[in-house]
């Protein structure tokens, strides 16, 4: 229950696009708030985007208009489409699941944007 596995990180040039995915195990996915966070070297982990069970989304100011979070409850998967990537988007991206007081994290996937 609650195991999260991220896919799709990699190296991309500035201005390019990348889509990362996170597959969840268990039966609570559709009832959970899913999120993407990121942590750059020497910095704290920060919120990127969240999506509730009712598909209400929230984004960090730094990614508004460039990133889109979405979910597919039939596949227990949450996605983060990242467009117009910048070198400052370079970080390890973590998937999160929150259901009531229960929370889980994925292991992270590296996204590197070259200038």
Order of alpha helices (4+ residues) and beta strands (2+ residues): beta-beta-beta-beta-beta-beta-beta-beta-beta-beta-beta
